[in-house]
Amino acid sequence: MKPEKIFDNGIDIRPHSSGIGFIYGEDVFGPEPENRRLDDIRKSLMNPSCTGPEVVYSIAMDVGKKKDKELLESLHLLFGVVTYAAGTLGQEPVRSQGHIHKISAYSGWSTPEIYEIWTGKAIIYMQETAEDYPGKCYAVLAKPGDIVIVPPYWVHATISADLENPLTFGAWCDRDYGFIYDGVRQHNGIAWFPIYDETKELIWKANPAYKPSTLIRKRPGDYSALGITKGQPIYKAFEENPERFLYVARPQLKENVWKHFEP
């Protein structure tokens, strides 16, 4: 199925009509996408032997406008894009397996991430830790044009919540990005599994490998303290003020915000 009309994201990048990969405009640079396959993520699914699309999602890290390439490198910022296949993974929606960002050599912190949904609908799932008690758990529903921020050190996973349209999103990340899967895999996945019931309603099932926790389902919060203006594409926000998102690469700049953060 072809994606719905893309959100006006301020940069000429579109998901390919095949659902795999991207089309870059003439003024945009970007790599060949990497594909994450079902076999790559089985260990973190509720049913590791489930069936689903062979390629679950395509990811291209370090894209942007050619005029901004040197500036992005100097600020240690990286823009990434991801597009998900349509369909399901057994009873679960198409999703990522869940990870924590590694400690960046640049900042000495695990770094945050700023998501912007372009097509489809997403649930950005977050939990405070990958320990036996996961702490606060959130499922944040986001639609095209919505922005969701994941704070430093939190486990997070991206879930496609639209059976009719593939999910595509852009994200600001630290250039020294890396993913830690160990804690999630040791618990056979995230603390709450999203599944479709017999009526195709998305419900949540607690993962028994964790101690009991509460899941908070909500819409994106107010991120004005982090330089987010609702309705303004995050790439355009960067162009308007290139230092607006310095805290992505240097999270300590917003240390007080992270202490009381709610997605």
N, C-alpha and C positions, 0 to 999 in steps of 0.2 A: 504494500500500500504506500502511495506517495505521501510524504509529510504534508501537513497543513501549511498554510502560508506562514512564513517565518516572521518572528518578531523583528522589528526594525532595530537591529543591534548596533548599528553605527560602524560596521566593518563588513567588507564584502567576502563573507565566508558562508557557504550554504552546504547543508548535508546533501550527499549524492542521492539521486532518485532511487538508486538500488538499495538505499538504507545503510550502505557500507562506505565510509570515507567521506571526503569533502571536496568541494569545488572552490578554489581560491580565485579571487579577482586579480586583475593585473597589478594592482597596487599593494597586494598582500603577499607576504612570505609565509611559508609553512612547510613542514616535512611530510613525507609519506606517512599516512596514519599507521598505527599499530593496532592489531586486532586482538581482542581478548575472547578466547573461545570457551565454550561450555566446559570442556575438560579442565581448563585453567582454574575454574572457580567452584567445581563440584564440592570440594571439602567444606565449603562455607554455606552450602544450601541445606534446607530442611530435609530434602530427599536427594542425597548425592547421586543416586542412580537415575534421576529424572531425565525426561527428554525435553528438547527445546531447540532453538536456533543454534547452529554450529558456531557462528560468530555472534557473540552476545552484544558486543559494542566495539566501536572504533574510536581511537583516541589520538589526537595530534597535540603534542605539547610543544610550546614555543612557536606560536603563530602571531601575526600582527601586521600592521602597515609598514611597508618598507621604509618609510620616512622615520619610523620610530625605533627601528631595530637597535641602533647604537644606544639610544636613550634607555630602552628597556634593559639592555645589558648593564648599563652603568648604574641603574637603580636596583638591580638584582631582581627585577620583576619578570614574570613569565605569564603569558596568556595561553590557555589551553582550550580545546574544544572537544566535545564528546558527542557521539550519536549512537543511540541504542537501536537494536533490532526490535521489530514488532513481535508479539507473541508472549508466551509464558515459559517458565522453567518448571515444568510439572504444575503444581498448584500455585507456585509463587509467580509474581510478576517478574519480568526481566529486570535484573538489578546487578549492581556490583557486589563484591563479596564482603566489603568492609575492611577498613584499615585505620591506622594512626599515621600521621606524618612523622617521618624520622626527625631527629634533632639536626637542625641545619648547622653546618660548620660556619656559615656566615653570621648567624645571630646567636647560636647556642640555645635556641628554642625549637620546639616543635611548632610548626607554622600554621596559621589560619588559612582558610580558603573562602573566596567570594564567588558564589554561584549566580548565574543569570540564566533563566530558562528561556529558550528560543522557540521550541515546538513541543507539543504534547503537554503532559503534566508530570511533575516529579514529586516524590516524597524524599526529602533529604532527612535520612534517619541519623540520629546522633545519640551517643551514650558517653558518659563522662570518662569511663575507664574500660579496659579489657580484662579487669580482675574479676574474681568470682562475684563480687557485688558491683554491678555496672554503674551505680549511681543514678543520676537523673537521666531519663531516656525521653527523647523527643522524636516525633514524626511530624515534619513540617511540610505541609502541602503547598506546592508552588506551581503557578500557571505561567504562560508566556508573558515575559516582562517582569516577573517577580524576581527578587534578589533574596538569597539566603546566605548567611555567613556561618561557617563552622569555626569555632574557636580553637586555639592551640591545644594540643594534647588529647583531644577528644576522638574517640572512634566514630567513624561516619561511613555511611553507605548511601548510594544513590539508587532510587527505585523508580521505574517507569510506572506511572499510575493511570495510564490511558491505553485501553485496549484497541482504540481506533487509530491513534496517531503515534508514530515513533517519537521518542524523547531526544531532543538535542539541547545542549547548553554550552555556554562559555564560562570560563572561570579564571580569576586572578590567583596565581600561586607564586611561591618562592622559586627562584631559579635552581636552588640546591634542593629540589624536591626528591622525595623518596618515600616509599610506603612500607610500613611495618605490619605484617599480617599475623605474627606469631600468637598474640593473645586471643585474637578472634578465632583462629584455627584451632587453638587448644580447647576452645569452648564450642567447637563445631558450628561457629557462626556468630551473628550478632544476638543480643539478648532478647529481641522480639522478631519473630519471623512474620513477614507479610504474606498472606495467602488469600486466594480467591475462594469463596464458598460456592455452593452449588448455584447460587443466583448471580454469580460474578461480582458480588460485593467484596471489596477488599477488607479483610479483618486481620487481626494480629494474634499470634500465638506465642506465648512465652517459651523461651528456650530453657529446658530444664537443667542445662549445664551451668546456669547462673543461679545465684540466690535471688529470691523474689524481688521484683522492682515494679515501679509504676510507669506506664507509658503515657506521656502527655501528647495529645494530637492537637495541632494548631496551625495557623497561618503564619507567614513570616512576621518577625517582630519589627520594631522601630530601630533602625541602624544609623540614625542621624549622627550619633556620637562617633561613628566610624566612617563618616564622610559620604554616606549613601543618601541620595535624593530619589525618592520614589518617582518612577517614570523616566529617569535619565539612564540611558544605557551605560554600562560600566566602562566600556571602551571610550565612549565619548567623554565620560567623567575624567578618565585618565588624560585624554587630550586637552581638556580644559585646564586641568591642574595635575601635571605629572607626579607631583609629590603627594597627592591625595591618598594613595594606597601604599605609602612607604611602610606602613605597619604590617603589610603582608610579609615582607622580607625581614622586618625588624619588629616583631610582635611586642617587644618590651616598650615600644612607644605608646602602646595603649594598655599597659599593664593594669591600670585601675578599671578599665572597661571590662577586661576579661574576668576580673574577680567577681563581678556581679552579673555576668552575661546570661541572657536568656535568648535562645534562637528566635 
